[in-house]
């Protein structure tokens, strides 16, 4: 094996080439470049050694400084015997080179691991501090999705401490001792090389994973598109300046972030410099002054709120004056929730005026926007919040509501979250069907009743069925009026005219936002993961697949009603005739009640009603294996239930009495216990109740693991997992069958497999 001289800049090995040789470096320096990480190899080391367990080189090797190397043919670990037989002197060199290189790779791994851990810890800490400062000034935190979902990195093949110690120990041994230990025992050297190469391979793979992690998540703090925490803190300071709030802690927070960005070595210095210059050069005092001027202009407009709404709705001056006097009479009541005849009469008149004005304003707004007009803040506040009279609300709350109105689309709207105005627009556009009224009649049923009553003729029916304006009026006169009263919690004394007394705290804190609702819903779904899963059917006649069932998620629509209330309810289990159409939950726009409690109540009622819908007339048939029939049997015959003690029978009796013998209400109370306590392993229900809930509202995998060893759960959980496993295998077989036949399987069907794994 003769030495080979290679000039600086020449490529010795290309990444991706098949392994055929290792190169002993006698002189010079060779740079090993893998996944953007560099390692310099000098005399006494071996180029390509870290790939000795691979079939292809996973790094580029470039001559950094004129080098002299010896090429050793190599394809697998067995070839080391031949290399050492031809050159016994290499035994020491390869052994020493292996753990020296391994030590250097470990250093790169350690540096990168520290960067990743520091970055992850810092992100969690500063994100928490940012949210804390948002709360301090009353601002809703900006949602940065990647930051919200970021978790500490988990490395497969992480280098353990004892493995570090082993390599460090080998590198600390004197050369003579190494030569003495290994001598000519090639099998020992092969083992040391194999172990070192295995460590290097794992360290390199982990380094690649950490590189991907940083590439994915570093933009959450600073990025060129500004969708980052730097921009969020910048906007937070602007918000604080506009409202005259203390900025000191926000300034400290931004300086902390700037220091980390500058010292972490993870960010482009030019980008840091540009973004900091933009922030540091911003005139926050001028921003506050401009905001104050705009605020004063708005305030002048707000003092004429009622007149402005009437003018927009094209209500004549005499009627406007009459309405204003009657609203003023209501606001002047010493007890607006009073029960004497005069108070009820005044309150009812105010209620009627509100909804009459709302209907006229709504249709005028549709017309106005259809011609390209843009609704002003007052009209939007009336349509979304029910804000109708400045004197009833006062300056401070008015300004806070106006501020919320400016951000309403980001705070309280999504594909399944609607303000009442957005909801009525969806009904008008035909995107949603009108809700059922208090008599459980949908719009079609209402039209049929109108025909039977003689209010319309048979010939009028097709026109009414297709009349979107009539549908909206039906929704306003029934759903809007009823749901608004119900969510307020004041069933007999509610008036939709918003007043400052309705607010128990700052409107922003009471506002029911999309983020709050999603969090509350996710808490329940993390336990009762099947609650919004519905059965869909997949057909592919070419592959002879006929109506195969799969699970799909159908998220309910949530409608925010314009009041400060304390109740939420499940209005409809589905949007129409189809069981897989979204259900409908209603919540107050503002609440100081526990949102988690309200959501659990809605979900419990939904569980009951969706089962009734699916089962139809068999919902209480004992022969029907479903949640409602099992609970119907349990509540009806609890006195004869041998599994219940006398004490438990008395508890069931009390439960039914407190629920006014309404089985849905009784079930919802037990469902609340199931979610809040039983899921945590805290036993509160009796055995029959637990068995029914365990069968029909089975915990997700994470929560099943918590109670899996408990004898009360063990058998039913085992049955559930066997059933899901069988369904999963069947669905996988169907999907494979379709794909082999070159058919297309919808993503929704493939997602059904993931639900079966939960």
PyMOL commands that set and color helices and strands:
alter all, ss='L'
color gray80, all
select helices_A, chain A and resi 49-51+79-86+90-137+145-149+161-172+175-182+186-220+229-242+248-263+269-280+284-302+305-312+317-331+341-370+377-385+390-393+395-406+408-412+420-429+443-452+461-466+468-488+500-502+507-510+514-525+541-543+595-618+627-636+638-640+646-658+663-676+678-680+687-696+701-707+711-740+747-756
alter helices_A, ss='H'
color red, helices_A
select strands_A, chain A and resi 4-6+11-13+21-34+37-41+46-47+60-73+417-419+533-540+545-553+557-564+569-572+584-590
alter strands_A, ss='S'
color yellow, strands_A
deselect
rebuild
show_as cartoon
